[in-house]
Amino acid sequence: MEISVPDINFSIIAPELILSAFALAILLVGAFVSGRKNELLGYISLCGIIIALISTVTLMDSSVRGFSNMIAADGFGVFFKIVFLIIAGLTVLISIGYTQRFDIGIGEYYALILFATVGMMVMAAGTSLLTIFLGLETMSISIYVLAGIIRGDRKSIESAMKYFILGAFATGFMLYGMALIYGSTGSIILEEISTFFTSKPELLRSPMVIIAIGLLTIGFGFKVAAVPFHMWTPDVYEGAPTSITAFMATGVKAAGFAGFVRIFFSALQAYQPDWVAIMWILAVATMTVGNVVAIAQDNIKRMLAYSSIAHAGYILVAFVAGNDLGTASILFYLLVYAFMNIGAFSIVILLGKKGEENVMISDYAGIGFKYPLLGFSMTIFLLSMAGIPPLGGFMGKFYVFSAAVKAKYYWLAIIGVLNSAVSVYYYLRVTVFMYFREPEREITGLTFSLASVIAVIISVGGILYTGIFPASILTLARRSIETLM
Amino acid sequence: MDHLLSIIVFFPIIGAIVLIFINKENHPAIRLVALIFSLVEFILSLPLFLSFEPGVAGMQFVEKAKWIPEYGISYHLGIDGISLLLVLLTTFLTILCILSSWSAITVGVKEYMISFLFLETGMVGALVALDLVLFYVFWEVMLIPMYLLIGVWGDPRRRIYAAVKFFIYTMAGSVLMLVAILALYFINLKSTGVPTFDVLELYKAVIPVRTQYWLFAAFAVAFAIKVPMFPFHTWLPDAHTEAPTAGSVILAGVLLKMGTYGFIRFAMPLFPKAAMALLPLICVLAIIGIIYGALVSMMQADLKRLVAFSSVSHLGYVMLGMFALNMQGVEGSIYQMLNHGVSTGSLFLLVGMIYERRHTRMIADFGGLSKVMPVFAVIFMIVTLSSIGLPGTNGFVGEFLILLGAFRSNVIYGVAAATGVILGAAYMLWMFQRVMFGEIKNPENMKLKDLNRREIATMVPMVLLIFVMGIYPKLFFSKMDVSVEQFLKGFKAKYEMSVEASAPTMMSIRSGERRLKGQTFPSKID
């Protein structure tokens, strides 16, 4: 028996390696830096993220696979990696002030963020079921810990516990689905699975594969918070530290979609007619439930949780459309979504202080005039989420719905736009409080951490740029998916 | 000046940015800067009128640049005789609005003026955009400042309700239009292979008749909500009543015209077949709007609500004239858009002036005002008569042409709409009588001051315009003649083309199509 030595090409996983090295270094430095000086750890992780970002950008135009076709450095992976690194960078920025408030600025906090980011990147780059799973687990376990990192806070612990139990359960489903695919095709490499299906058309509609697709959908549906697998979202988002909520709502979701798209479009393309029907229902349910329930929320973190469910629904619309435009628009949307969602959570963080979180929507009364720039930024984030031009959120929706119209899913597009009209109501509600209502009590003594303010500025800039000059990023997204299908 | 239109579109934003740097407590400076910017904006827009070539049928002052080339989305601006006058109306009314907010707005002046200037950019942009996506962007941009104007500076009692209702109503209509825009794009892409959102290119697109119905319906709902046509008008009285004076003026003067403009620029020429088929429905709704609006106005106890419902009635005329599809009707309709901006805008200004003095708008609280406020009464009279359409004022020209056009296209429509004229005179004059004449019953009205200089300066341009437009309408018609002719010709040509294009599939097309057979296109176009 001959054993082939796998080709080892470290350059294609350079960003992951850099980030891991920094994460280990932070753990080490964290042991020596006393609790008060923790800003330093934040800046070290920021350096790591920037270096990883640079090394990712150099991989931009490559299309190589390595480690026996287990992982790739292709446009799709690179685009997602850039998105993850931006998300991680913004998360670290908003964490620097926030962690001091709760005394959680320990080394583990930043190291876990970096490890989770590595997991996400592996997920997006993975071209085999196993690598994707590996990435997923690395990410999930880090996030389980991060969600409960405020050890003294019952809500935080409850949130971590809920997320862990349900998450572990969902992972089981996903792994079972992967096993069934391996069982029916004999391979875990996505490309080989795809060739297997095209070469053996008689295997199509085999119940085993269909069940596998169902199980995978459940697993990924959980990670991206699609209805009806969304039940954990509001509680976990509400209980987790706000900076981690922002990270989960953007990073985990984007990573979930990266794996979702990669497996379904590279390996299970032949089954598209089967899974499109499921996705159609999921998309409509996710948009509608997310938007309708968000209307009734009084806590802004819960509202943003439901809104993030709704956004997953819009992305599923593009998923259903299934054409190249659809896949490109998923990439574009996730980037824009990262800016607007982290931006909104940054504002939530900025408005709180030690012992006073100010997370009820009624706490926002009057801040539009009291803190004009803060109010203005929040308005930009909310209007962008509502899809008002000329902001990035509008362009994202424009691309998503144009993909649906192109694929002739007219009703899906109509349901989608009506949903986005419904969503206007609850996004506007926050602006109603910010600008139209008199504050019931004074919010005083806020200290704005410079890093968080920078995160807000970057987010506003990102939204305006993607909204007014979307052409270049869309072209990049279109190019990124060429290697996918 | 190759970029005149761009300058006009974005100049107010520069003003808004300048305002950001002024201390928010320095109200006089903020007001002055806003006024200067709106004045310069108006002066900038004058060359459009002066050097506009009336003999050229196509778009003028065209600017075209790539925006999102992959989609064929371009930054394409241009004006023709139809949009020219509306742009001028917008820049003109904005000055008066800022003047009228001088003493009425005392809180958040800076934010107010910034909103107003942003609003101006949105309005002008929507009027000059010739790319559907660009148009959509400006169309939605208008919503936010208007929402803030109503919500922050509106009447404290119901402003939030009115603001949210305004936003959601308009938004719900326009998102459907977005889907229709996308569908239109892909249909055109499939048949021609050229990706474009350029409306001038899309005019040439051949669209299957059944698809036209859907697309026209989506556009029409978006625009009908904005106009607002009966039965989509319910947001209007709330928004108008709760908005600050200047907000009402700009809402009535310009934002409502966006709806009618949308019909004439987009919905009708893009989907002529569907427009023809649904013509009876739209005309009937327009007539219902005329009569219903007038009847409801008559019963209003609140001055502002009365004027708001009169808008429903006036806009009914505009729609009717447009769908008469002859030269008189369409020209009258465009003229009436301008008239309504001037007359109803003035009415809101006047109501605002009296509201500032008495903090009430109830008709019952007034009476005998002509004795204490003679100047106010005279101006109010002129505006009232113009709104009724007395010969010699602008209202007469518009209404007369619309009725003429309506009679030529269908006598029944003409007769029905003409009853609205009588009702219009009734509710306006009755209101005038109750407010201005009789004994002064309420002692508070005794010490009312007449208009001050700034207020007179606000009203004089309006009064002048009322007479100029009433006595010498040729000044304006000469600019729009060719464009309107072109619109009708294009509409007719495309209508006939799509009849031929759809002929082979006639069998498969259902009842909607059969109803069309008996109907012929008005053959005479003069």
Interface residues (C-beta under 8 A of the other chain):
Chain A: F369 P372 L383 I388 P389 P390 F394 F398 F401 S402 V405 K406 Y410 A413 I414 V417 L418 S420 A421 V424 Y425 L428 V432 Y435 F436 R437 P470 A471 L474 T475 R478
Chain B: K66 W67 I68 P69 E70 Y71 G108 E111 V133 Y136 V137 E140 V141 L143 I144 Y147 L148 G151 V152 R159 I160 A163 V164 F167 I168 M171 A172 V175 L176 L178 V179 L182 A183 Y185 F186
